[in-house]
Structures are given as structure tokens and as C-alpha cells.
């Protein structure tokens, strides 16, 4: 599926049976896993208050962006 070809991912002809190149993805997945571990380590050093606030911010942004895909614009204060 090319970017912008369909409005929604489920509209692709190959949904949900995608083809992918696992050897090409493995280094990227390994990097993502490594950076995830580094981020968790740094958040642990900052304490639970900051970690909880960072998690809440990330979840709020995720809800707002996911809703925007469907055309619904949400306010961060309303989501929280």
C-alpha cells in the first residue's frame, strides 16, 4: 500500500494480509527496542511523578491524533 493511496488502512486490497521484508525490518525493530529501554531507564531516574505525567501526556496525544485520523478534533484538556 502506498502512502496516501487510501484514506483508511483497511481499504487496502491486501488488508490485513500485508507482505513485509523481515530481514530489512529487524535492525529497525532492534533499534526501537533499544531506544525504548533507554527511555524507560531515564524515566525511572526521574521518579514516579514525572514518569506518570509523561505517560499521561503521551496517552493524551495518542488519543487526540487517533481521533484526528477519523476527522474528530479533540481538545487536550477535554481528553484528560
N, C-alpha and C positions, 0 to 999 in steps of 0.2 A: 504494500500500500504506500503510495507516495504521499508526502505531506500536502495537505490541502485538497486532496482528491475527494474526500468525503467529509461531511460535517461531523458525523459521529463514527467512532471506530467500528461499531457493529454493522455499519453499512458496507464495509469492505467485503468483497466476494469471498475472500479466504477466512473470514471470521468464523469461529475462533481458532482455526487450524493454520496458524502462521508458520512460515518457514524461517529459520534463522541459522546463522553460522556460529555454532557454539565455540569453536576454536578462536574466532575473532572476538567473541563476547567475553571469554574467560578472563583476559587481562583487565578488561574494564570492570567486571564484577569483582575481581580481586582488589582492585584499587578502591572501589566503592566500599567494600567490606573493611579495608584497612582504614580509610578515612572515617568511616562510621565509628570504629573502635577508638580512634584518636579523639574524635568529638566527644564520645561518651566519657573518656578519661578526663578531658578538660572540664566537662560539665561536672563531673564528680568532685574535682578540685575546688569548684566554685561554691559548692554547698547546695542543699536541697531547695532553698528559696529561689535562687537564681535558676536552677535546673527546672523547677516547676514552672516558673514564669516563661522560660524559653520553650518548654513543651507546650504550654498554653498558647503562646504566640504562634508556634509552628502549626498547631492544630487549627487555630482560628484562620490563618492564612490558607490552609488547605481547604477548609470549608468554603471560604469566600471564592477561591479560584475554581473549585469544583462547581460551585453554583453558577459562576460566570460562564462556564462552558455551556451550561443549559440556558443561558440568557437571563438568569436571575442575579441582579446586583444586590449584594448584602452589605450592610454596614458592620464594621468590626465590633463596635460596641453592642450592637444587637445580637451578634453571634455569641459573644462572650456571655 
